[in-house]
Amino acid sequence: MTALLEVKDLGSRYGQTDAVRGISFDVRAGEIVALLGSNGAGKSTTLRTITGLHRPVSGTVRFDGADITRTKAHDIVARGLGHVPEGRRIFANLTVAENLLLGGYLDRRHRATVEERREAMYKLFPRLGERREQLAGLMSGGEQQMLAIARALMNQPKLLALDEPTMGLAPIVAKQMMSVVRDIRDRGTTVLLVEQSARLALRLADRAYVLVAGEITLHGSAADLSKDPRVHAAYLGGD
Ligand code: ATP
């Protein structure tokens, strides 16, 4: 089966510092694939490079049959690759409803379509429906994360790249977030998930890649990686 996203020998740099050193991986349609690794391993840089926010120094990115290595970020979104960046970046001074409206900007000329999708988001995330008139900045961390995800889904991406959706959330909320990610995949959106919590990610993902200092050191099915002693020692607290 051909991959929906195919990354080959990707290199990314800040000034003279190599953040990502020639990594290759792929994501097939319908999968949840996790990128794991500790702080500074290069996970966010990988997502930022794939989604056109940072220029690669080497390699290629193919998405849905096209080379998007040098494509601009907004054109990449329009092709169906959505990104929920680390730290959420919602518009704090706008309401939930307004944030979602802006999320649907690709279809802004079709107001009825945008409204329909927004209603669908309120069904998927009932909390957002209850709080549609609330200023986004006044919501809890978990609710803001849901809003960031819902906003990206407004463009109906084929693939959603999620950067640490559980960051800063209480363990129970983090678990809920993971079940939201599963729902999203079950509704037909492929997911590339960056996570520091290997424990959560491996429970959810089909496959995973482990990044260490900008290189992929391990990859395999989530089931195999959860049993791998190297993953246990480094990322699962040895238990
Ligand atoms: P984290 O979970 O902490 O975000 P990460 O795995 O996502 O970690 P990156 O944020 O991709 O890692 O960082 C990879 C490397 O690039 C690190 O050494 C980091 O210090 C460096 N780096 C990241 N962003 C910048 C930047 N804007 N300018 C310079 N160096 C950066």
py3Dmol code that shows the C-alpha trace and the ligand (Angstrom):
import py3Dmol

protein = """\
ATOM      1  CA  MET A   1       0.000   0.000   0.000  1.00  0.00           C
ATOM      2  CA  THR A   2       1.349   3.427  -0.842  1.00  0.00           C
ATOM      3  CA  ALA A   3       1.872   5.826   2.016  1.00  0.00           C
ATOM      4  CA  LEU A   4      -0.248   8.938   2.541  1.00  0.00           C
ATOM      5  CA  LEU A   5       2.796  10.708   3.968  1.00  0.00           C
ATOM      6  CA  GLU A   6       6.288   9.687   2.975  1.00  0.00           C
ATOM      7  CA  VAL A   7       9.322  11.388   4.468  1.00  0.00           C
ATOM      8  CA  LYS A   8      12.762  10.561   3.041  1.00  0.00           C
ATOM      9  CA  ASP A   9      16.175  11.608   4.397  1.00  0.00           C
ATOM     10  CA  LEU A  10      14.706  14.765   5.896  1.00  0.00           C
ATOM     11  CA  GLY A  11      17.186  17.152   7.436  1.00  0.00           C
ATOM     12  CA  SER A  12      16.326  20.344   9.313  1.00  0.00           C
ATOM     13  CA  ARG A  13      18.573  22.877  10.946  1.00  0.00           C
ATOM     14  CA  TYR A  14      18.476  26.029  13.064  1.00  0.00           C
ATOM     15  CA  GLY A  15      21.520  28.058  12.035  1.00  0.00           C
ATOM     16  CA  GLN A  16      24.422  25.616  12.378  1.00  0.00           C
ATOM     17  CA  THR A  17      22.532  23.242  14.679  1.00  0.00           C
ATOM     18  CA  ASP A  18      21.178  20.053  13.149  1.00  0.00           C
ATOM     19  CA  ALA A  19      17.796  19.378  14.753  1.00  0.00           C
ATOM     20  CA  VAL A  20      16.715  16.576  12.399  1.00  0.00           C
ATOM     21  CA  ARG A  21      19.382  14.462  10.688  1.00  0.00           C
ATOM     22  CA  GLY A  22      18.192  12.608   7.631  1.00  0.00           C
ATOM     23  CA  ILE A  23      15.125  10.808   8.933  1.00  0.00           C
ATOM     24  CA  SER A  24      12.779   8.613   6.891  1.00  0.00           C
ATOM     25  CA  PHE A  25       9.343   7.409   7.877  1.00  0.00           C
ATOM     26  CA  ASP A  26       5.875   6.977   6.462  1.00  0.00           C
ATOM     27  CA  VAL A  27       2.253   7.090   7.501  1.00  0.00           C
ATOM     28  CA  ARG A  28      -0.367   5.028   5.677  1.00  0.00           C
ATOM     29  CA  ALA A  29      -3.975   6.069   5.292  1.00  0.00           C
ATOM     30  CA  GLY A  30      -6.008   5.147   8.361  1.00  0.00           C
ATOM     31  CA  GLU A  31      -3.070   4.738  10.714  1.00  0.00           C
ATOM     32  CA  ILE A  32      -2.108   6.456  13.928  1.00  0.00           C
ATOM     33  CA  VAL A  33       1.665   6.770  13.848  1.00  0.00           C
ATOM     34  CA  ALA A  34       3.545   8.141  16.856  1.00  0.00           C
ATOM     35  CA  LEU A  35       6.842  10.006  16.888  1.00  0.00           C
ATOM     36  CA  LEU A  36       8.376   9.471  20.311  1.00  0.00           C
ATOM     37  CA  GLY A  37      11.424  10.937  21.979  1.00  0.00           C
ATOM     38  CA  SER A  38      12.548  13.059  24.873  1.00  0.00           C
ATOM     39  CA  ASN A  39      12.832  16.862  25.057  1.00  0.00           C
ATOM     40  CA  GLY A  40      14.817  18.314  22.205  1.00  0.00           C
ATOM     41  CA  ALA A  41      14.889  15.071  20.190  1.00  0.00           C
ATOM     42  CA  GLY A  42      13.537  16.906  17.139  1.00  0.00           C
ATOM     43  CA  LYS A  43       9.884  15.867  17.164  1.00  0.00           C
ATOM     44  CA  SER A  44       8.383  19.349  16.840  1.00  0.00           C
ATOM     45  CA  THR A  45      10.962  20.336  14.251  1.00  0.00           C
ATOM     46  CA  THR A  46       9.975  17.304  12.198  1.00  0.00           C
ATOM     47  CA  LEU A  47       6.309  18.354  12.239  1.00  0.00           C
ATOM     48  CA  ARG A  48       7.154  21.985  11.528  1.00  0.00           C
ATOM     49  CA  THR A  49       9.296  20.943   8.569  1.00  0.00           C
ATOM     50  CA  ILE A  50       6.687  18.598   7.110  1.00  0.00           C
ATOM     51  CA  THR A  51       3.962  21.240   7.421  1.00  0.00           C
ATOM     52  CA  GLY A  52       6.002  23.936   5.687  1.00  0.00           C
ATOM     53  CA  LEU A  53       6.723  26.127   8.722  1.00  0.00           C
ATOM     54  CA  HIS A  54      10.439  25.395   8.593  1.00  0.00           C
ATOM     55  CA  ARG A  55      12.541  24.801   5.473  1.00  0.00           C
ATOM     56  CA  PRO A  56      14.375  21.477   5.281  1.00  0.00           C
ATOM     57  CA  VAL A  57      18.056  21.388   4.347  1.00  0.00           C
ATOM     58  CA  SER A  58      17.746  17.962   2.738  1.00  0.00           C
ATOM     59  CA  GLY A  59      15.312  15.228   1.838  1.00  0.00           C
ATOM     60  CA  THR A  60      11.793  15.049   0.488  1.00  0.00           C
ATOM     61  CA  VAL A  61       8.264  15.032   1.823  1.00  0.00           C
ATOM     62  CA  ARG A  62       5.514  13.461  -0.255  1.00  0.00           C
ATOM     63  CA  PHE A  63       1.889  13.767   0.731  1.00  0.00           C
ATOM     64  CA  ASP A  64      -1.101  12.233  -1.015  1.00  0.00           C
ATOM     65  CA  GLY A  65       0.866  11.587  -4.177  1.00  0.00           C
ATOM     66  CA  ALA A  66       2.558  14.995  -4.482  1.00  0.00           C
ATOM     67  CA  ASP A  67       5.969  16.350  -3.551  1.00  0.00           C
ATOM     68  CA  ILE A  68       5.313  19.039  -0.896  1.00  0.00           C
ATOM     69  CA  THR A  69       8.918  19.544   0.203  1.00  0.00           C
ATOM     70  CA  ARG A  70       8.962  23.187  -0.911  1.00  0.00           C
ATOM     71  CA  THR A  71       5.236  23.878  -0.770  1.00  0.00           C
ATOM     72  CA  LYS A  72       4.084  26.824   1.335  1.00  0.00           C
ATOM     73  CA  ALA A  73       2.408  26.118   4.661  1.00  0.00           C
ATOM     74  CA  HIS A  74      -1.070  27.340   3.665  1.00  0.00           C
ATOM     75  CA  ASP A  75      -0.976  25.290   0.448  1.00  0.00           C
ATOM     76  CA  ILE A  76      -0.027  22.234   2.490  1.00  0.00           C
ATOM     77  CA  VAL A  77      -3.091  22.797   4.700  1.00  0.00           C
ATOM     78  CA  ALA A  78      -5.204  23.162   1.563  1.00  0.00           C
ATOM     79  CA  ARG A  79      -3.891  19.802   0.309  1.00  0.00           C
ATOM     80  CA  GLY A  80      -5.282  18.178   3.441  1.00  0.00           C
ATOM     81  CA  LEU A  81      -2.390  18.080   5.897  1.00  0.00           C
ATOM     82  CA  GLY A  82      -3.520  19.748   9.127  1.00  0.00           C
ATOM     83  CA  HIS A  83      -1.244  20.705  12.030  1.00  0.00           C
ATOM     84  CA  VAL A  84      -2.032  21.361  15.670  1.00  0.00           C
ATOM     85  CA  PRO A  85       1.166  22.958  16.934  1.00  0.00           C
ATOM     86  CA  GLU A  86       2.675  22.594  20.372  1.00  0.00           C
ATOM     87  CA  GLY A  87       1.155  25.094  22.783  1.00  0.00           C
ATOM     88  CA  ARG A  88      -2.169  25.102  20.916  1.00  0.00           C
ATOM     89  CA  ARG A  89      -2.064  28.684  19.579  1.00  0.00           C
ATOM     90  CA  ILE A  90      -5.769  29.312  19.800  1.00  0.00           C
ATOM     91  CA  PHE A  91      -7.058  32.883  19.616  1.00  0.00           C
ATOM     92  CA  ALA A  92      -7.500  33.583  23.330  1.00  0.00           C
ATOM     93  CA  ASN A  93      -9.546  36.758  22.865  1.00  0.00           C
ATOM     94  CA  LEU A  94     -12.038  35.176  20.491  1.00  0.00           C
ATOM     95  CA  THR A  95     -14.879  32.862  21.410  1.00  0.00           C
ATOM     96  CA  VAL A  96     -14.909  29.139  20.766  1.00  0.00           C
ATOM     97  CA  ALA A  97     -17.350  29.696  17.892  1.00  0.00           C
ATOM     98  CA  GLU A  98     -15.117  32.376  16.329  1.00  0.00           C
ATOM     99  CA  ASN A  99     -12.024  30.192  16.634  1.00  0.00           C
ATOM    100  CA  LEU A 100     -13.815  27.411  14.755  1.00  0.00           C
ATOM    101  CA  LEU A 101     -15.039  29.805  12.103  1.00  0.00           C
ATOM    102  CA  LEU A 102     -11.455  30.909  11.454  1.00  0.00           C
ATOM    103  CA  GLY A 103     -10.412  27.267  11.333  1.00  0.00           C
ATOM    104  CA  GLY A 104     -12.765  26.792   8.401  1.00  0.00           C
ATOM    105  CA  TYR A 105     -11.127  29.552   6.373  1.00  0.00           C
ATOM    106  CA  LEU A 106     -10.402  27.318   3.392  1.00  0.00           C
ATOM    107  CA  ASP A 107     -14.143  27.139   2.765  1.00  0.00           C
ATOM    108  CA  ARG A 108     -14.955  30.658   3.905  1.00  0.00           C
ATOM    109  CA  ARG A 109     -16.982  31.343   0.779  1.00  0.00           C
ATOM    110  CA  HIS A 110     -19.351  28.540   1.732  1.00  0.00           C
ATOM    111  CA  ARG A 111     -20.742  29.800   4.981  1.00  0.00           C
ATOM    112  CA  ALA A 112     -23.371  27.050   5.243  1.00  0.00           C
ATOM    113  CA  THR A 113     -20.684  24.363   4.914  1.00  0.00           C
ATOM    114  CA  VAL A 114     -18.603  26.014   7.621  1.00  0.00           C
ATOM    115  CA  GLU A 115     -21.646  26.244   9.914  1.00  0.00           C
ATOM    116  CA  GLU A 116     -22.407  22.573   9.307  1.00  0.00           C
ATOM    117  CA  ARG A 117     -18.881  21.550  10.156  1.00  0.00           C
ATOM    118  CA  ARG A 118     -18.939  23.674  13.263  1.00  0.00           C
ATOM    119  CA  GLU A 119     -22.091  21.904  14.427  1.00  0.00           C
ATOM    120  CA  ALA A 120     -20.348  18.582  13.742  1.00  0.00           C
ATOM    121  CA  MET A 121     -17.465  19.733  15.964  1.00  0.00           C
ATOM    122  CA  TYR A 122     -19.900  20.539  18.768  1.00  0.00           C
ATOM    123  CA  LYS A 123     -21.191  16.972  18.478  1.00  0.00           C
ATOM    124  CA  LEU A 124     -17.705  15.509  18.530  1.00  0.00           C
ATOM    125  CA  PHE A 125     -16.663  17.776  21.423  1.00  0.00           C
ATOM    126  CA  PRO A 126     -19.793  18.472  23.517  1.00  0.00           C
ATOM    127  CA  ARG A 127     -17.761  20.661  25.896  1.00  0.00           C
ATOM    128  CA  LEU A 128     -17.059  23.047  23.044  1.00  0.00           C
ATOM    129  CA  GLY A 129     -20.756  23.103  22.191  1.00  0.00           C
ATOM    130  CA  GLU A 130     -21.604  24.083  25.759  1.00  0.00           C
ATOM    131  CA  ARG A 131     -18.995  26.803  25.716  1.00  0.00           C
ATOM    132  CA  ARG A 132     -19.385  28.145  22.207  1.00  0.00           C
ATOM    133  CA  GLU A 133     -19.743  31.770  23.347  1.00  0.00           C
ATOM    134  CA  GLN A 134     -16.934  31.622  25.883  1.00  0.00           C
ATOM    135  CA  LEU A 135     -13.622  33.349  25.278  1.00  0.00           C
ATOM    136  CA  ALA A 136     -11.164  30.624  24.362  1.00  0.00           C
ATOM    137  CA  GLY A 137      -8.455  31.968  26.663  1.00  0.00           C
ATOM    138  CA  LEU A 138     -10.669  31.425  29.702  1.00  0.00           C
ATOM    139  CA  MET A 139     -11.074  27.698  29.149  1.00  0.00           C
ATOM    140  CA  SER A 140      -9.100  24.916  30.827  1.00  0.00           C
ATOM    141  CA  GLY A 141      -5.976  23.504  29.193  1.00  0.00           C
ATOM    142  CA  GLY A 142      -7.831  20.387  28.073  1.00  0.00           C
ATOM    143  CA  GLU A 143     -10.666  22.404  26.556  1.00  0.00           C
ATOM    144  CA  GLN A 144      -8.200  24.658  24.750  1.00  0.00           C
ATOM    145  CA  GLN A 145      -6.467  21.592  23.344  1.00  0.00           C
ATOM    146  CA  MET A 146      -9.801  20.228  22.135  1.00  0.00           C
ATOM    147  CA  LEU A 147     -10.517  23.577  20.507  1.00  0.00           C
ATOM    148  CA  ALA A 148      -7.151  23.566  18.759  1.00  0.00           C
ATOM    149  CA  ILE A 149      -7.866  20.083  17.413  1.00  0.00           C
ATOM    150  CA  ALA A 150     -11.444  20.967  16.404  1.00  0.00           C
ATOM    151  CA  ARG A 151     -10.204  24.085  14.651  1.00  0.00           C
ATOM    152  CA  ALA A 152      -7.774  22.023  12.563  1.00  0.00           C
ATOM    153  CA  LEU A 153     -10.533  19.494  11.782  1.00  0.00           C
ATOM    154  CA  MET A 154     -12.697  22.290  10.339  1.00  0.00           C
ATOM    155  CA  ASN A 155     -10.667  21.938   7.132  1.00  0.00           C
ATOM    156  CA  GLN A 156     -11.406  18.204   7.033  1.00  0.00           C
ATOM    157  CA  PRO A 157      -7.759  17.179   6.745  1.00  0.00           C
ATOM    158  CA  LYS A 158      -6.781  13.790   5.376  1.00  0.00           C
ATOM    159  CA  LEU A 159      -3.944  13.706   7.875  1.00  0.00           C
ATOM    160  CA  LEU A 160      -3.715  15.544  11.173  1.00  0.00           C
ATOM    161  CA  ALA A 161      -0.294  16.160  12.719  1.00  0.00           C
ATOM    162  CA  LEU A 162      -0.698  16.635  16.469  1.00  0.00           C
ATOM    163  CA  ASP A 163       2.135  18.053  18.545  1.00  0.00           C
ATOM    164  CA  GLU A 164       1.953  16.850  22.165  1.00  0.00           C
ATOM    165  CA  PRO A 165      -1.792  17.110  22.678  1.00  0.00           C
ATOM    166  CA  THR A 166      -1.421  15.919  26.280  1.00  0.00           C
ATOM    167  CA  MET A 167       1.181  18.482  27.306  1.00  0.00           C
ATOM    168  CA  GLY A 168       0.417  20.123  30.642  1.00  0.00           C
ATOM    169  CA  LEU A 169      -2.805  18.180  31.136  1.00  0.00           C
ATOM    170  CA  ALA A 170      -3.780  16.207  34.231  1.00  0.00           C
ATOM    171  CA  PRO A 171      -3.404  12.438  33.667  1.00  0.00           C
ATOM    172  CA  ILE A 172      -7.136  11.845  33.436  1.00  0.00           C
ATOM    173  CA  VAL A 173      -7.579  14.650  30.887  1.00  0.00           C
ATOM    174  CA  ALA A 174      -4.567  13.341  28.939  1.00  0.00           C
ATOM    175  CA  LYS A 175      -6.291   9.943  28.717  1.00  0.00           C
ATOM    176  CA  GLN A 176      -9.481  11.595  27.454  1.00  0.00           C
ATOM    177  CA  MET A 177      -7.440  13.425  24.845  1.00  0.00           C
ATOM    178  CA  MET A 178      -6.055  10.121  23.615  1.00  0.00           C
ATOM    179  CA  SER A 179      -9.540   8.726  23.209  1.00  0.00           C
ATOM    180  CA  VAL A 180     -10.446  11.842  21.199  1.00  0.00           C
ATOM    181  CA  VAL A 181      -7.481  11.082  18.926  1.00  0.00           C
ATOM    182  CA  ARG A 182      -8.747   7.530  18.492  1.00  0.00           C
ATOM    183  CA  ASP A 183     -12.234   8.844  17.591  1.00  0.00           C
ATOM    184  CA  ILE A 184     -10.724  11.165  15.010  1.00  0.00           C
ATOM    185  CA  ARG A 185      -8.928   8.272  13.349  1.00  0.00           C
ATOM    186  CA  ASP A 186     -12.025   6.088  13.538  1.00  0.00           C
ATOM    187  CA  ARG A 187     -13.904   8.809  11.665  1.00  0.00           C
ATOM    188  CA  GLY A 188     -11.402   8.534   8.837  1.00  0.00           C
ATOM    189  CA  THR A 189      -8.601  11.018   9.554  1.00  0.00           C
ATOM    190  CA  THR A 190      -5.065   9.634   9.565  1.00  0.00           C
ATOM    191  CA  VAL A 191      -2.982  10.810  12.538  1.00  0.00           C
ATOM    192  CA  LEU A 192       0.692  11.608  13.044  1.00  0.00           C
ATOM    193  CA  LEU A 193       1.115  12.033  16.773  1.00  0.00           C
ATOM    194  CA  VAL A 194       4.089  13.588  18.533  1.00  0.00           C
ATOM    195  CA  GLU A 195       4.223  12.563  22.158  1.00  0.00           C
ATOM    196  CA  GLN A 196       6.602  12.633  25.055  1.00  0.00           C
ATOM    197  CA  SER A 197       4.431  10.183  26.920  1.00  0.00           C
ATOM    198  CA  ALA A 198       5.377   6.913  25.242  1.00  0.00           C
ATOM    199  CA  ARG A 199       3.063   5.049  27.545  1.00  0.00           C
ATOM    200  CA  LEU A 200      -0.029   6.888  26.281  1.00  0.00           C
ATOM    201  CA  ALA A 201       1.076   7.000  22.671  1.00  0.00           C
ATOM    202  CA  LEU A 202       1.925   3.307  22.386  1.00  0.00           C
ATOM    203  CA  ARG A 203      -1.479   2.349  23.699  1.00  0.00           C
ATOM    204  CA  LEU A 204      -3.093   4.253  20.888  1.00  0.00           C
ATOM    205  CA  ALA A 205      -0.761   4.110  17.908  1.00  0.00           C
ATOM    206  CA  ASP A 206      -0.477   1.388  15.293  1.00  0.00           C
ATOM    207  CA  ARG A 207       3.208   2.072  14.759  1.00  0.00           C
ATOM    208  CA  ALA A 208       5.830   4.351  16.249  1.00  0.00           C
ATOM    209  CA  TYR A 209       9.252   5.825  15.516  1.00  0.00           C
ATOM    210  CA  VAL A 210      11.670   6.796  18.274  1.00  0.00           C
ATOM    211  CA  LEU A 211      13.746   9.933  17.712  1.00  0.00           C
ATOM    212  CA  VAL A 212      17.001  10.475  19.571  1.00  0.00           C
ATOM    213  CA  ALA A 213      19.062  13.597  18.877  1.00  0.00           C
ATOM    214  CA  GLY A 214      17.434  14.106  15.495  1.00  0.00           C
ATOM    215  CA  GLU A 215      17.732  10.518  14.294  1.00  0.00           C
ATOM    216  CA  ILE A 216      15.317   7.613  14.220  1.00  0.00           C
ATOM    217  CA  THR A 217      16.823   4.890  16.363  1.00  0.00           C
ATOM    218  CA  LEU A 218      13.911   2.455  16.539  1.00  0.00           C
ATOM    219  CA  HIS A 219      10.668   1.844  14.755  1.00  0.00           C
ATOM    220  CA  GLY A 220       8.029  -0.829  14.673  1.00  0.00           C
ATOM    221  CA  SER A 221       4.513  -1.729  15.644  1.00  0.00           C
ATOM    222  CA  ALA A 222       3.304  -0.162  18.872  1.00  0.00           C
ATOM    223  CA  ALA A 223       2.802  -3.659  20.262  1.00  0.00           C
ATOM    224  CA  ASP A 224       6.432  -4.647  19.594  1.00  0.00           C
ATOM    225  CA  LEU A 225       7.860  -1.357  20.827  1.00  0.00           C
ATOM    226  CA  SER A 226       5.924  -1.545  24.091  1.00  0.00           C
ATOM    227  CA  LYS A 227       7.675  -4.861  24.762  1.00  0.00           C
ATOM    228  CA  ASP A 228      11.101  -3.663  23.643  1.00  0.00           C
ATOM    229  CA  PRO A 229      13.470  -3.437  26.613  1.00  0.00           C
ATOM    230  CA  ARG A 230      15.217  -0.383  25.089  1.00  0.00           C
ATOM    231  CA  VAL A 231      11.910   1.498  24.982  1.00  0.00           C
ATOM    232  CA  HIS A 232      11.091   0.342  28.490  1.00  0.00           C
ATOM    233  CA  ALA A 233      14.371   1.506  29.912  1.00  0.00           C
ATOM    234  CA  ALA A 234      14.311   4.908  28.236  1.00  0.00           C
ATOM    235  CA  TYR A 235      10.635   5.854  27.976  1.00  0.00           C
ATOM    236  CA  LEU A 236       8.422   3.638  30.070  1.00  0.00           C
ATOM    237  CA  GLY A 237      10.128   4.055  33.414  1.00  0.00           C
ATOM    238  CA  GLY A 238      11.500   0.511  33.333  1.00  0.00           C
ATOM    239  CA  ASP A 239       8.265  -1.060  34.557  1.00  0.00           C
TER     240      ASP A 239
END
"""
ligand_1 = """\
31
ATP
P 10.198 19.278 22.877
O 9.364 18.183 23.342
O 11.010 19.895 23.965
O 9.503 20.288 22.004
P 11.261 18.146 20.468
O 11.611 16.718 20.352
O 10.003 18.577 19.851
O 11.299 18.570 21.981
P 12.513 20.214 18.943
O 11.677 21.281 19.573
O 12.194 19.793 17.574
O 12.468 18.929 19.875
O 14.026 20.652 19.053
C 15.089 19.935 18.410
C 16.400 20.706 18.613
O 16.324 21.952 17.911
C 16.711 21.043 20.053
O 18.091 20.918 20.226
C 16.265 22.464 20.182
O 17.014 23.131 21.176
C 16.540 23.043 18.807
N 15.582 24.101 18.465
C 14.237 24.002 18.434
N 13.662 25.156 18.024
C 14.673 26.018 17.798
C 14.753 27.384 17.364
N 13.656 28.072 17.053
N 15.968 27.933 17.244
C 17.090 27.229 17.539
N 17.101 25.957 17.947
C 15.911 25.345 18.085
"""
view = py3Dmol.view(width=600, height=400)
view.addModel(protein, "pdb")
view.setStyle({"model": 0}, {"cartoon": {"style": "trace"}})
view.addModel(ligand_1, "xyz")
view.setStyle({"model": 1}, {"stick": {}})
view.zoomTo()
view.show()
